């Protein structure tokens, strides 16, 4: 079934926070953060609970809208009208409200006409869950075009007195427009070749955050066994990718969730692939949870690195514990 990413967009808040700035706030150093994670800097809202101006109605909705508008603008330049987008899925674990869903506000603000709109929550694997769900809707013929957004305002959750988690995350949003309309075929037979999602809920305690909305302010601190998540990713992501490929030729690009540069290196090594097939931007944005993959896709699209007909693997992993992947012909 023909399915193609025809447009992308992204957004990060203006405020840049370097490792040195964090080192002024807690017992850490630029050297420790860079060598353990690859991160040099991240973008964070100053105080997401006191958002003003364009963010007045919430930083998650506004970030998603800016990224979404940029993706729709690119789609319009290619000849797809926003009124043709019938499905809007937002992946986030940091919504502005328990309800209504982020996607409902985003679809309204972006002027989509009567779309199906809902959120998916699978933390760092959320974008893959959204992508695979949208691809299934499109292949069923129920919708022709979808707007998919991964957005997380991690600064809502960060405890700046916990150096083991607060240095890892950033705020951001990435969006893409996926189409099954064959008028965009342009010769290449784009489509999803295989998609997978996996969870092991018995290990949910390894990475968790109980909602302060529902459980009181004490419940909002993030708990993470970093070493366990690291080992899970390094062991399971290569397995997932091997299963996705199932004897198919090596893809040109491996677009992985950006959690730690050392995870990317370890996965590349296990798959015996060179690092230049693993694009990365974790050094500039840190881990933006559901936004890492679409943020990276947007950069690759704008740099002209997503070539029609190439194959790519996208893979996410994280809280759940969960894993998601797709093998896609661009
Ligand atoms: O999207 C999924 C979200 N989560 C992740 O991706 C996390 C994956 N895990 C990781 O990225 C790595 O495990 C970390 C970067 C979190 C930690 O790296 P590590 O090499 O596994 O370090 P560690 O946890 O074994 O800690 C080593 C030491 C400890 O000190 P002691 O006990 O050896 O004295 C920590 O207290 O480093 C200490 N430490 C720090 N030191 C300076 C922990 N955080 C910091 C810090 N600055 N920010």
py3Dmol code that shows the C-alpha trace and the ligand (Angstrom):
import py3Dmol

protein = """\
ATOM      1  CA  UNK A   1       0.000   0.000   0.000  1.00  0.00           C
ATOM      2  CA  UNK A   2       1.384   3.388  -1.001  1.00  0.00           C
ATOM      3  CA  UNK A   3       2.171   5.507   2.106  1.00  0.00           C
ATOM      4  CA  UNK A   4       4.578   8.423   2.084  1.00  0.00           C
ATOM      5  CA  UNK A   5       5.938  11.065   4.413  1.00  0.00           C
ATOM      6  CA  UNK A   6       5.402  14.150   2.286  1.00  0.00           C
ATOM      7  CA  UNK A   7       6.072  16.883   4.826  1.00  0.00           C
ATOM      8  CA  UNK A   8       7.708  17.513   8.191  1.00  0.00           C
ATOM      9  CA  UNK A   9       7.966  20.324  10.728  1.00  0.00           C
ATOM     10  CA  UNK A  10       9.454  20.864  14.159  1.00  0.00           C
ATOM     11  CA  UNK A  11       9.738  23.282  17.050  1.00  0.00           C
ATOM     12  CA  UNK A  12      11.867  23.738  20.166  1.00  0.00           C
ATOM     13  CA  UNK A  13      11.461  26.585  22.657  1.00  0.00           C
ATOM     14  CA  UNK A  14      13.949  29.443  22.333  1.00  0.00           C
ATOM     15  CA  UNK A  15      15.617  29.054  25.713  1.00  0.00           C
ATOM     16  CA  UNK A  16      18.888  27.104  25.349  1.00  0.00           C
ATOM     17  CA  UNK A  17      20.351  25.424  28.431  1.00  0.00           C
ATOM     18  CA  UNK A  18      23.953  24.241  28.170  1.00  0.00           C
ATOM     19  CA  UNK A  19      25.600  21.562  30.276  1.00  0.00           C
ATOM     20  CA  UNK A  20      27.665  24.284  31.946  1.00  0.00           C
ATOM     21  CA  UNK A  21      24.480  26.033  33.042  1.00  0.00           C
ATOM     22  CA  UNK A  22      23.232  22.792  34.603  1.00  0.00           C
ATOM     23  CA  UNK A  23      26.615  22.382  36.303  1.00  0.00           C
ATOM     24  CA  UNK A  24      25.925  25.726  37.995  1.00  0.00           C
ATOM     25  CA  UNK A  25      22.653  24.335  39.397  1.00  0.00           C
ATOM     26  CA  UNK A  26      23.644  20.828  40.511  1.00  0.00           C
ATOM     27  CA  UNK A  27      26.617  18.563  41.173  1.00  0.00           C
ATOM     28  CA  UNK A  28      27.494  17.635  37.579  1.00  0.00           C
ATOM     29  CA  UNK A  29      29.819  18.732  34.763  1.00  0.00           C
ATOM     30  CA  UNK A  30      29.807  19.290  31.018  1.00  0.00           C
ATOM     31  CA  UNK A  31      32.418  16.538  30.740  1.00  0.00           C
ATOM     32  CA  UNK A  32      30.280  13.958  32.629  1.00  0.00           C
ATOM     33  CA  UNK A  33      27.150  14.725  30.609  1.00  0.00           C
ATOM     34  CA  UNK A  34      28.938  14.744  27.245  1.00  0.00           C
ATOM     35  CA  UNK A  35      30.883  11.543  27.786  1.00  0.00           C
ATOM     36  CA  UNK A  36      27.972   9.576  29.341  1.00  0.00           C
ATOM     37  CA  UNK A  37      25.205  10.766  27.014  1.00  0.00           C
ATOM     38  CA  UNK A  38      26.558  12.802  24.058  1.00  0.00           C
ATOM     39  CA  UNK A  39      24.328  15.739  25.083  1.00  0.00           C
ATOM     40  CA  UNK A  40      25.819  19.260  24.895  1.00  0.00           C
ATOM     41  CA  UNK A  41      22.693  21.379  25.252  1.00  0.00           C
ATOM     42  CA  UNK A  42      18.897  21.254  25.260  1.00  0.00           C
ATOM     43  CA  UNK A  43      15.960  23.656  24.870  1.00  0.00           C
ATOM     44  CA  UNK A  44      13.681  24.036  27.886  1.00  0.00           C
ATOM     45  CA  UNK A  45      10.732  26.247  28.709  1.00  0.00           C
ATOM     46  CA  UNK A  46      11.625  28.491  31.637  1.00  0.00           C
ATOM     47  CA  UNK A  47       8.437  27.794  33.573  1.00  0.00           C
ATOM     48  CA  UNK A  48       5.854  25.818  31.605  1.00  0.00           C
ATOM     49  CA  UNK A  49       3.217  26.265  34.315  1.00  0.00           C
ATOM     50  CA  UNK A  50       3.362  30.062  33.848  1.00  0.00           C
ATOM     51  CA  UNK A  51       3.244  30.093  30.041  1.00  0.00           C
ATOM     52  CA  UNK A  52       2.363  33.428  28.438  1.00  0.00           C
ATOM     53  CA  UNK A  53       1.741  34.821  24.949  1.00  0.00           C
ATOM     54  CA  UNK A  54       1.474  32.196  22.225  1.00  0.00           C
ATOM     55  CA  UNK A  55       1.850  29.501  24.895  1.00  0.00           C
ATOM     56  CA  UNK A  56      -0.841  30.936  27.184  1.00  0.00           C
ATOM     57  CA  UNK A  57      -3.125  27.980  26.675  1.00  0.00           C
ATOM     58  CA  UNK A  58      -0.375  25.497  27.355  1.00  0.00           C
ATOM     59  CA  UNK A  59       3.082  24.702  26.143  1.00  0.00           C
ATOM     60  CA  UNK A  60       2.329  21.226  24.812  1.00  0.00           C
ATOM     61  CA  UNK A  61      -0.554  22.378  22.592  1.00  0.00           C
ATOM     62  CA  UNK A  62       1.353  25.450  21.381  1.00  0.00           C
ATOM     63  CA  UNK A  63       4.553  23.485  20.629  1.00  0.00           C
ATOM     64  CA  UNK A  64       2.554  20.848  18.740  1.00  0.00           C
ATOM     65  CA  UNK A  65       0.726  23.556  16.786  1.00  0.00           C
ATOM     66  CA  UNK A  66       3.931  25.288  15.657  1.00  0.00           C
ATOM     67  CA  UNK A  67       5.513  22.010  14.500  1.00  0.00           C
ATOM     68  CA  UNK A  68       2.212  20.938  12.897  1.00  0.00           C
ATOM     69  CA  UNK A  69       1.758  24.253  11.083  1.00  0.00           C
ATOM     70  CA  UNK A  70       5.290  23.971   9.662  1.00  0.00           C
ATOM     71  CA  UNK A  71       4.575  20.456   8.388  1.00  0.00           C
ATOM     72  CA  UNK A  72       1.239  21.506   6.873  1.00  0.00           C
ATOM     73  CA  UNK A  73       2.937  24.473   5.194  1.00  0.00           C
ATOM     74  CA  UNK A  74       5.417  22.102   3.526  1.00  0.00           C
ATOM     75  CA  UNK A  75       2.558  19.769   2.500  1.00  0.00           C
ATOM     76  CA  UNK A  76       0.656  22.712   0.976  1.00  0.00           C
ATOM     77  CA  UNK A  77       3.720  23.659  -1.056  1.00  0.00           C
ATOM     78  CA  UNK A  78       3.601  20.142  -2.495  1.00  0.00           C
ATOM     79  CA  UNK A  79      -0.084  20.454  -3.376  1.00  0.00           C
ATOM     80  CA  UNK A  80      -1.909  18.868  -0.423  1.00  0.00           C
ATOM     81  CA  UNK A  81      -4.595  21.053   1.143  1.00  0.00           C
ATOM     82  CA  UNK A  82      -5.061  21.109   4.922  1.00  0.00           C
ATOM     83  CA  UNK A  83      -8.760  20.337   4.403  1.00  0.00           C
ATOM     84  CA  UNK A  84      -7.671  16.953   3.011  1.00  0.00           C
ATOM     85  CA  UNK A  85      -6.113  15.899   6.352  1.00  0.00           C
ATOM     86  CA  UNK A  86      -8.684  13.654   8.023  1.00  0.00           C
ATOM     87  CA  UNK A  87      -6.680  12.239  10.920  1.00  0.00           C
ATOM     88  CA  UNK A  88      -4.585  13.926  13.619  1.00  0.00           C
ATOM     89  CA  UNK A  89      -2.688  11.827  16.168  1.00  0.00           C
ATOM     90  CA  UNK A  90      -0.559  13.385  18.907  1.00  0.00           C
ATOM     91  CA  UNK A  91       1.921  11.306  20.887  1.00  0.00           C
ATOM     92  CA  UNK A  92       2.723  12.873  24.237  1.00  0.00           C
ATOM     93  CA  UNK A  93       3.206  11.963  27.890  1.00  0.00           C
ATOM     94  CA  UNK A  94       3.175  15.606  29.015  1.00  0.00           C
ATOM     95  CA  UNK A  95      -0.256  16.935  27.970  1.00  0.00           C
ATOM     96  CA  UNK A  96      -1.439  20.342  29.190  1.00  0.00           C
ATOM     97  CA  UNK A  97      -4.680  18.773  30.423  1.00  0.00           C
ATOM     98  CA  UNK A  98      -5.923  15.330  31.399  1.00  0.00           C
ATOM     99  CA  UNK A  99      -8.701  16.007  28.887  1.00  0.00           C
ATOM    100  CA  UNK A 100      -9.582  17.102  26.280  1.00  0.00           C
ATOM    101  CA  UNK A 101      -6.886  15.327  24.306  1.00  0.00           C
ATOM    102  CA  UNK A 102      -4.060  17.516  22.976  1.00  0.00           C
ATOM    103  CA  UNK A 103      -4.915  16.447  19.422  1.00  0.00           C
ATOM    104  CA  UNK A 104      -8.423  17.943  19.654  1.00  0.00           C
ATOM    105  CA  UNK A 105      -7.060  21.413  20.461  1.00  0.00           C
ATOM    106  CA  UNK A 106      -4.261  21.098  17.909  1.00  0.00           C
ATOM    107  CA  UNK A 107      -6.576  20.009  15.085  1.00  0.00           C
ATOM    108  CA  UNK A 108      -8.914  22.900  15.862  1.00  0.00           C
ATOM    109  CA  UNK A 109      -6.145  25.521  16.004  1.00  0.00           C
ATOM    110  CA  UNK A 110      -4.590  24.256  12.793  1.00  0.00           C
ATOM    111  CA  UNK A 111      -7.931  24.555  11.010  1.00  0.00           C
ATOM    112  CA  UNK A 112      -8.386  20.896  10.126  1.00  0.00           C
ATOM    113  CA  UNK A 113     -11.976  20.296   9.132  1.00  0.00           C
ATOM    114  CA  UNK A 114     -13.741  17.710  11.336  1.00  0.00           C
ATOM    115  CA  UNK A 115     -10.805  15.337  11.635  1.00  0.00           C
ATOM    116  CA  UNK A 116     -10.524  12.251  13.806  1.00  0.00           C
ATOM    117  CA  UNK A 117      -8.167  13.469  16.536  1.00  0.00           C
ATOM    118  CA  UNK A 118      -6.754  11.631  19.532  1.00  0.00           C
ATOM    119  CA  UNK A 119      -3.650  11.260  21.676  1.00  0.00           C
ATOM    120  CA  UNK A 120      -1.467   8.221  22.169  1.00  0.00           C
ATOM    121  CA  UNK A 121       0.644   7.835  25.271  1.00  0.00           C
ATOM    122  CA  UNK A 122       3.646   5.521  25.102  1.00  0.00           C
ATOM    123  CA  UNK A 123       6.376   7.917  26.294  1.00  0.00           C
ATOM    124  CA  UNK A 124       9.545   7.533  24.200  1.00  0.00           C
ATOM    125  CA  UNK A 125       7.880   4.923  21.970  1.00  0.00           C
ATOM    126  CA  UNK A 126       4.830   7.162  21.519  1.00  0.00           C
ATOM    127  CA  UNK A 127       5.816   8.474  18.109  1.00  0.00           C
ATOM    128  CA  UNK A 128       6.214   4.963  16.700  1.00  0.00           C
ATOM    129  CA  UNK A 129       2.819   3.981  18.147  1.00  0.00           C
ATOM    130  CA  UNK A 130       1.285   7.034  16.454  1.00  0.00           C
ATOM    131  CA  UNK A 131       3.075   6.434  13.155  1.00  0.00           C
ATOM    132  CA  UNK A 132       2.108   2.761  12.982  1.00  0.00           C
ATOM    133  CA  UNK A 133      -1.498   3.518  13.957  1.00  0.00           C
ATOM    134  CA  UNK A 134      -1.771   6.211  11.283  1.00  0.00           C
ATOM    135  CA  UNK A 135      -0.243   3.893   8.682  1.00  0.00           C
ATOM    136  CA  UNK A 136      -2.863   1.226   9.472  1.00  0.00           C
ATOM    137  CA  UNK A 137      -5.719   3.773   9.212  1.00  0.00           C
ATOM    138  CA  UNK A 138      -4.344   4.974   5.877  1.00  0.00           C
ATOM    139  CA  UNK A 139      -3.872   1.459   4.508  1.00  0.00           C
ATOM    140  CA  UNK A 140      -7.473   0.607   5.499  1.00  0.00           C
ATOM    141  CA  UNK A 141      -8.632   3.417   3.226  1.00  0.00           C
ATOM    142  CA  UNK A 142     -10.527   5.105   6.078  1.00  0.00           C
ATOM    143  CA  UNK A 143      -8.355   8.229   5.769  1.00  0.00           C
ATOM    144  CA  UNK A 144      -6.052   9.421   2.990  1.00  0.00           C
ATOM    145  CA  UNK A 145      -3.862  11.899   4.884  1.00  0.00           C
ATOM    146  CA  UNK A 146      -2.727  12.128   8.494  1.00  0.00           C
ATOM    147  CA  UNK A 147      -0.932  14.679  10.648  1.00  0.00           C
ATOM    148  CA  UNK A 148       1.206  12.920  13.258  1.00  0.00           C
ATOM    149  CA  UNK A 149       2.879  14.890  16.019  1.00  0.00           C
ATOM    150  CA  UNK A 150       5.301  13.816  18.740  1.00  0.00           C
ATOM    151  CA  UNK A 151       5.531  16.470  21.436  1.00  0.00           C
ATOM    152  CA  UNK A 152       6.835  16.553  24.970  1.00  0.00           C
ATOM    153  CA  UNK A 153       7.451  19.372  27.393  1.00  0.00           C
ATOM    154  CA  UNK A 154       9.682  17.406  29.718  1.00  0.00           C
ATOM    155  CA  UNK A 155      10.425  20.511  31.803  1.00  0.00           C
ATOM    156  CA  UNK A 156       6.963  19.955  33.349  1.00  0.00           C
ATOM    157  CA  UNK A 157       8.298  16.773  34.927  1.00  0.00           C
ATOM    158  CA  UNK A 158      11.950  17.515  35.625  1.00  0.00           C
ATOM    159  CA  UNK A 159      13.201  17.671  39.184  1.00  0.00           C
ATOM    160  CA  UNK A 160      16.290  19.882  38.967  1.00  0.00           C
ATOM    161  CA  UNK A 161      17.578  18.459  42.238  1.00  0.00           C
ATOM    162  CA  UNK A 162      17.892  14.990  40.615  1.00  0.00           C
ATOM    163  CA  UNK A 163      21.047  15.086  38.505  1.00  0.00           C
ATOM    164  CA  UNK A 164      20.565  11.535  37.235  1.00  0.00           C
ATOM    165  CA  UNK A 165      17.399  12.397  35.263  1.00  0.00           C
ATOM    166  CA  UNK A 166      17.242  16.193  34.800  1.00  0.00           C
ATOM    167  CA  UNK A 167      20.341  16.397  32.572  1.00  0.00           C
ATOM    168  CA  UNK A 168      18.888  13.949  30.041  1.00  0.00           C
ATOM    169  CA  UNK A 169      15.778  15.675  28.754  1.00  0.00           C
ATOM    170  CA  UNK A 170      14.673  18.582  26.567  1.00  0.00           C
ATOM    171  CA  UNK A 171      11.424  20.100  25.297  1.00  0.00           C
ATOM    172  CA  UNK A 172      10.353  19.869  21.658  1.00  0.00           C
ATOM    173  CA  UNK A 173       7.854  18.848  19.000  1.00  0.00           C
ATOM    174  CA  UNK A 174       8.073  17.198  15.612  1.00  0.00           C
ATOM    175  CA  UNK A 175       5.312  16.660  13.061  1.00  0.00           C
ATOM    176  CA  UNK A 176       4.811  14.904   9.792  1.00  0.00           C
ATOM    177  CA  UNK A 177       2.147  14.594   7.146  1.00  0.00           C
ATOM    178  CA  UNK A 178       1.653  11.056   5.924  1.00  0.00           C
ATOM    179  CA  UNK A 179      -0.310  10.452   2.731  1.00  0.00           C
ATOM    180  CA  UNK A 180      -1.681   7.445   0.881  1.00  0.00           C
ATOM    181  CA  UNK A 181      -2.859   9.578  -2.049  1.00  0.00           C
ATOM    182  CA  UNK A 182      -1.252   8.122  -5.156  1.00  0.00           C
ATOM    183  CA  UNK A 183      -1.052  11.527  -6.848  1.00  0.00           C
ATOM    184  CA  UNK A 184       2.105  11.949  -4.703  1.00  0.00           C
ATOM    185  CA  UNK A 185       3.628   8.671  -5.887  1.00  0.00           C
ATOM    186  CA  UNK A 186       6.199  10.293  -8.217  1.00  0.00           C
ATOM    187  CA  UNK A 187       7.722   7.010  -9.317  1.00  0.00           C
ATOM    188  CA  UNK A 188       8.798   5.552  -5.966  1.00  0.00           C
ATOM    189  CA  UNK A 189       6.791   2.790  -4.360  1.00  0.00           C
ATOM    190  CA  UNK A 190       6.816   4.278  -0.862  1.00  0.00           C
ATOM    191  CA  UNK A 191       5.218   2.362   1.963  1.00  0.00           C
ATOM    192  CA  UNK A 192       5.421   0.529   5.256  1.00  0.00           C
ATOM    193  CA  UNK A 193       7.174  -2.808   4.704  1.00  0.00           C
ATOM    194  CA  UNK A 194       6.820  -4.031   8.290  1.00  0.00           C
ATOM    195  CA  UNK A 195       5.817  -2.537  11.639  1.00  0.00           C
ATOM    196  CA  UNK A 196       6.138  -3.813  15.202  1.00  0.00           C
ATOM    197  CA  UNK A 197       5.205  -2.715  18.719  1.00  0.00           C
ATOM    198  CA  UNK A 198       6.182  -4.594  21.899  1.00  0.00           C
ATOM    199  CA  UNK A 199       5.755  -4.016  25.617  1.00  0.00           C
ATOM    200  CA  UNK A 200       6.899  -5.712  28.803  1.00  0.00           C
ATOM    201  CA  UNK A 201       4.643  -4.189  31.446  1.00  0.00           C
ATOM    202  CA  UNK A 202       6.209  -6.307  34.195  1.00  0.00           C
ATOM    203  CA  UNK A 203       9.218  -3.965  33.958  1.00  0.00           C
ATOM    204  CA  UNK A 204       7.209  -0.744  34.111  1.00  0.00           C
ATOM    205  CA  UNK A 205       8.818   0.261  37.406  1.00  0.00           C
ATOM    206  CA  UNK A 206      12.181   0.771  35.719  1.00  0.00           C
ATOM    207  CA  UNK A 207      11.034   4.078  34.232  1.00  0.00           C
ATOM    208  CA  UNK A 208       7.915   5.697  35.623  1.00  0.00           C
ATOM    209  CA  UNK A 209       6.258   8.964  36.570  1.00  0.00           C
ATOM    210  CA  UNK A 210       2.910   9.041  38.380  1.00  0.00           C
ATOM    211  CA  UNK A 211       0.740  11.955  37.310  1.00  0.00           C
ATOM    212  CA  UNK A 212       0.537  14.886  39.712  1.00  0.00           C
ATOM    213  CA  UNK A 213      -2.855  15.743  38.169  1.00  0.00           C
ATOM    214  CA  UNK A 214      -4.298  12.483  39.415  1.00  0.00           C
ATOM    215  CA  UNK A 215      -2.165  11.532  42.396  1.00  0.00           C
ATOM    216  CA  UNK A 216      -1.134  14.799  44.087  1.00  0.00           C
ATOM    217  CA  UNK A 217       2.049  16.872  43.718  1.00  0.00           C
ATOM    218  CA  UNK A 218       4.297  14.346  45.481  1.00  0.00           C
ATOM    219  CA  UNK A 219       3.572  11.835  42.717  1.00  0.00           C
ATOM    220  CA  UNK A 220       5.139  13.826  39.897  1.00  0.00           C
ATOM    221  CA  UNK A 221       8.830  12.950  40.387  1.00  0.00           C
ATOM    222  CA  UNK A 222      10.282  10.747  37.678  1.00  0.00           C
ATOM    223  CA  UNK A 223      11.808   7.454  38.704  1.00  0.00           C
ATOM    224  CA  UNK A 224      14.410   5.920  36.405  1.00  0.00           C
ATOM    225  CA  UNK A 225      16.872   3.074  36.676  1.00  0.00           C
ATOM    226  CA  UNK A 226      19.099   4.475  33.940  1.00  0.00           C
ATOM    227  CA  UNK A 227      21.363   1.467  33.724  1.00  0.00           C
ATOM    228  CA  UNK A 228      18.377  -0.912  33.272  1.00  0.00           C
ATOM    229  CA  UNK A 229      16.878   1.249  30.502  1.00  0.00           C
ATOM    230  CA  UNK A 230      20.275   1.455  28.814  1.00  0.00           C
ATOM    231  CA  UNK A 231      20.735  -2.318  28.881  1.00  0.00           C
ATOM    232  CA  UNK A 232      17.161  -2.918  27.673  1.00  0.00           C
ATOM    233  CA  UNK A 233      17.723  -0.605  24.691  1.00  0.00           C
ATOM    234  CA  UNK A 234      21.092  -2.044  23.741  1.00  0.00           C
ATOM    235  CA  UNK A 235      19.797  -5.628  23.923  1.00  0.00           C
ATOM    236  CA  UNK A 236      16.278  -5.263  22.489  1.00  0.00           C
ATOM    237  CA  UNK A 237      16.581  -2.575  19.784  1.00  0.00           C
ATOM    238  CA  UNK A 238      19.025  -4.608  17.620  1.00  0.00           C
ATOM    239  CA  UNK A 239      16.721  -7.642  18.020  1.00  0.00           C
ATOM    240  CA  UNK A 240      13.705  -5.602  16.958  1.00  0.00           C
ATOM    241  CA  UNK A 241      15.545  -4.202  13.936  1.00  0.00           C
ATOM    242  CA  UNK A 242      16.774  -7.656  12.906  1.00  0.00           C
ATOM    243  CA  UNK A 243      13.170  -8.912  13.104  1.00  0.00           C
ATOM    244  CA  UNK A 244      11.942  -5.932  11.063  1.00  0.00           C
ATOM    245  CA  UNK A 245      14.544  -6.507   8.367  1.00  0.00           C
ATOM    246  CA  UNK A 246      13.926 -10.279   8.233  1.00  0.00           C
ATOM    247  CA  UNK A 247      16.523 -10.844   5.530  1.00  0.00           C
ATOM    248  CA  UNK A 248      15.755  -7.625   3.610  1.00  0.00           C
ATOM    249  CA  UNK A 249      18.752  -5.565   2.416  1.00  0.00           C
ATOM    250  CA  UNK A 250      20.275  -3.134   4.917  1.00  0.00           C
ATOM    251  CA  UNK A 251      18.377   0.165   5.024  1.00  0.00           C
ATOM    252  CA  UNK A 252      20.161   3.417   4.172  1.00  0.00           C
ATOM    253  CA  UNK A 253      19.203   5.091   7.456  1.00  0.00           C
ATOM    254  CA  UNK A 254      18.521   3.951  11.026  1.00  0.00           C
ATOM    255  CA  UNK A 255      16.453   6.693  12.643  1.00  0.00           C
ATOM    256  CA  UNK A 256      16.422   5.865  16.341  1.00  0.00           C
ATOM    257  CA  UNK A 257      14.945   7.479  19.422  1.00  0.00           C
ATOM    258  CA  UNK A 258      17.563   9.909  20.728  1.00  0.00           C
ATOM    259  CA  UNK A 259      18.075   8.908  24.363  1.00  0.00           C
ATOM    260  CA  UNK A 260      21.834   8.534  24.612  1.00  0.00           C
ATOM    261  CA  UNK A 261      24.559   8.690  21.948  1.00  0.00           C
ATOM    262  CA  UNK A 262      26.200   5.637  23.531  1.00  0.00           C
ATOM    263  CA  UNK A 263      22.985   3.650  22.914  1.00  0.00           C
ATOM    264  CA  UNK A 264      23.151   4.587  19.211  1.00  0.00           C
ATOM    265  CA  UNK A 265      26.813   3.491  19.084  1.00  0.00           C
ATOM    266  CA  UNK A 266      26.085   0.191  20.834  1.00  0.00           C
ATOM    267  CA  UNK A 267      23.141  -0.585  18.514  1.00  0.00           C
ATOM    268  CA  UNK A 268      25.240   0.251  15.430  1.00  0.00           C
ATOM    269  CA  UNK A 269      28.017  -2.002  16.686  1.00  0.00           C
ATOM    270  CA  UNK A 270      25.667  -4.943  17.357  1.00  0.00           C
ATOM    271  CA  UNK A 271      24.159  -4.559  13.883  1.00  0.00           C
ATOM    272  CA  UNK A 272      27.665  -4.166  12.383  1.00  0.00           C
ATOM    273  CA  UNK A 273      26.673  -0.890  10.733  1.00  0.00           C
ATOM    274  CA  UNK A 274      28.712   2.320  10.402  1.00  0.00           C
ATOM    275  CA  UNK A 275      27.655   5.281  12.572  1.00  0.00           C
ATOM    276  CA  UNK A 276      27.048   7.464   9.498  1.00  0.00           C
ATOM    277  CA  UNK A 277      23.832   5.461   8.936  1.00  0.00           C
ATOM    278  CA  UNK A 278      22.604   6.569  12.383  1.00  0.00           C
ATOM    279  CA  UNK A 279      21.767  10.272  12.117  1.00  0.00           C
ATOM    280  CA  UNK A 280      21.626  12.052  15.473  1.00  0.00           C
ATOM    281  CA  UNK A 281      20.841  15.391  17.049  1.00  0.00           C
ATOM    282  CA  UNK A 282      20.807  14.393  20.716  1.00  0.00           C
ATOM    283  CA  UNK A 283      23.834  16.656  21.216  1.00  0.00           C
ATOM    284  CA  UNK A 284      21.620  19.721  20.561  1.00  0.00           C
ATOM    285  CA  UNK A 285      18.180  18.738  21.870  1.00  0.00           C
ATOM    286  CA  UNK A 286      18.784  15.952  24.458  1.00  0.00           C
ATOM    287  CA  UNK A 287      15.950  13.444  24.874  1.00  0.00           C
ATOM    288  CA  UNK A 288      12.654  15.088  23.890  1.00  0.00           C
ATOM    289  CA  UNK A 289      10.739  11.805  24.456  1.00  0.00           C
ATOM    290  CA  UNK A 290       7.961  11.462  21.817  1.00  0.00           C
ATOM    291  CA  UNK A 291       9.499  14.273  19.757  1.00  0.00           C
ATOM    292  CA  UNK A 292      12.996  12.889  19.097  1.00  0.00           C
ATOM    293  CA  UNK A 293      12.266  10.923  15.914  1.00  0.00           C
ATOM    294  CA  UNK A 294      10.029  13.493  14.150  1.00  0.00           C
ATOM    295  CA  UNK A 295      12.481  16.280  15.132  1.00  0.00           C
ATOM    296  CA  UNK A 296      15.248  14.293  13.485  1.00  0.00           C
ATOM    297  CA  UNK A 297      13.067  13.447  10.473  1.00  0.00           C
ATOM    298  CA  UNK A 298      12.398  17.148   9.972  1.00  0.00           C
ATOM    299  CA  UNK A 299      16.113  17.957   9.982  1.00  0.00           C
ATOM    300  CA  UNK A 300      16.850  15.126   7.545  1.00  0.00           C
ATOM    301  CA  UNK A 301      13.991  16.189   5.245  1.00  0.00           C
ATOM    302  CA  UNK A 302      15.172  19.823   5.174  1.00  0.00           C
ATOM    303  CA  UNK A 303      18.792  18.733   4.570  1.00  0.00           C
ATOM    304  CA  UNK A 304      17.623  16.626   1.574  1.00  0.00           C
ATOM    305  CA  UNK A 305      18.737  13.360   3.204  1.00  0.00           C
ATOM    306  CA  UNK A 306      15.415  11.514   2.799  1.00  0.00           C
ATOM    307  CA  UNK A 307      15.678  10.150  -0.736  1.00  0.00           C
ATOM    308  CA  UNK A 308      12.692   8.675  -2.566  1.00  0.00           C
ATOM    309  CA  UNK A 309      13.032   4.911  -2.807  1.00  0.00           C
ATOM    310  CA  UNK A 310      15.560   4.571   0.068  1.00  0.00           C
ATOM    311  CA  UNK A 311      14.583   2.349   2.955  1.00  0.00           C
ATOM    312  CA  UNK A 312      14.827   3.409   6.562  1.00  0.00           C
ATOM    313  CA  UNK A 313      14.239   1.801   9.916  1.00  0.00           C
ATOM    314  CA  UNK A 314      12.713   3.919  12.651  1.00  0.00           C
ATOM    315  CA  UNK A 315      12.824   2.565  16.200  1.00  0.00           C
ATOM    316  CA  UNK A 316      11.758   3.853  19.595  1.00  0.00           C
ATOM    317  CA  UNK A 317      12.120   2.452  23.097  1.00  0.00           C
ATOM    318  CA  UNK A 318      11.464   3.472  26.659  1.00  0.00           C
ATOM    319  CA  UNK A 319       8.862   3.488  29.432  1.00  0.00           C
ATOM    320  CA  UNK A 320       6.559   0.489  29.447  1.00  0.00           C
ATOM    321  CA  UNK A 321       9.043  -0.972  28.962  1.00  0.00           C
ATOM    322  CA  UNK A 322       8.176  -0.591  25.318  1.00  0.00           C
ATOM    323  CA  UNK A 323       9.651  -0.922  21.872  1.00  0.00           C
ATOM    324  CA  UNK A 324       8.363   0.150  18.490  1.00  0.00           C
ATOM    325  CA  UNK A 325       9.725   0.037  14.991  1.00  0.00           C
ATOM    326  CA  UNK A 326       8.898   0.358  11.345  1.00  0.00           C
ATOM    327  CA  UNK A 327      10.689  -0.526   8.123  1.00  0.00           C
ATOM    328  CA  UNK A 328       9.704   2.088   5.593  1.00  0.00           C
ATOM    329  CA  UNK A 329      10.424   2.703   1.927  1.00  0.00           C
ATOM    330  CA  UNK A 330      10.575   6.499   1.572  1.00  0.00           C
TER     331      UNK A 330
END
"""
ligand_1 = """\
48
LIG
O 14.169 7.432 26.628
C 14.404 6.589 27.711
C 14.796 7.459 28.885
N 15.914 6.995 29.644
C 17.127 6.739 29.155
O 17.370 6.780 27.997
C 18.226 6.402 30.129
C 19.220 5.414 29.584
N 20.366 5.359 30.470
C 21.392 6.222 30.361
O 21.409 7.045 29.461
C 22.538 6.085 31.328
O 22.335 4.964 32.165
C 22.719 7.363 32.226
C 23.269 8.505 31.365
C 21.399 7.775 32.852
C 23.733 7.085 33.324
O 24.963 6.652 32.785
P 25.716 5.382 33.457
O 26.985 5.238 32.736
O 24.745 4.251 33.410
O 25.982 5.909 34.912
P 25.478 5.320 36.320
O 23.998 5.467 36.454
O 26.053 3.962 36.477
O 26.155 6.322 37.329
C 27.551 6.410 37.456
C 27.873 7.461 38.505
C 27.080 7.317 39.803
O 27.957 7.623 40.841
P 28.621 6.444 41.730
O 27.452 5.759 42.370
O 29.371 5.593 40.751
O 29.490 7.202 42.686
C 26.039 8.431 39.721
O 25.662 8.932 40.982
O 27.575 8.781 38.004
C 26.808 9.492 38.980
N 25.934 10.439 38.280
C 26.356 11.650 37.900
N 27.525 12.285 38.046
C 27.638 13.514 37.535
C 24.645 10.258 37.863
N 24.215 11.361 37.233
C 25.262 12.250 37.240
C 25.419 13.543 36.721
N 26.626 14.137 36.905
N 24.446 14.199 36.079
"""
view = py3Dmol.view(width=600, height=400)
view.addModel(protein, "pdb")
view.setStyle({"model": 0}, {"cartoon": {"style": "trace"}})
view.addModel(ligand_1, "xyz")
view.setStyle({"model": 1}, {"stick": {}})
view.zoomTo()
view.show()
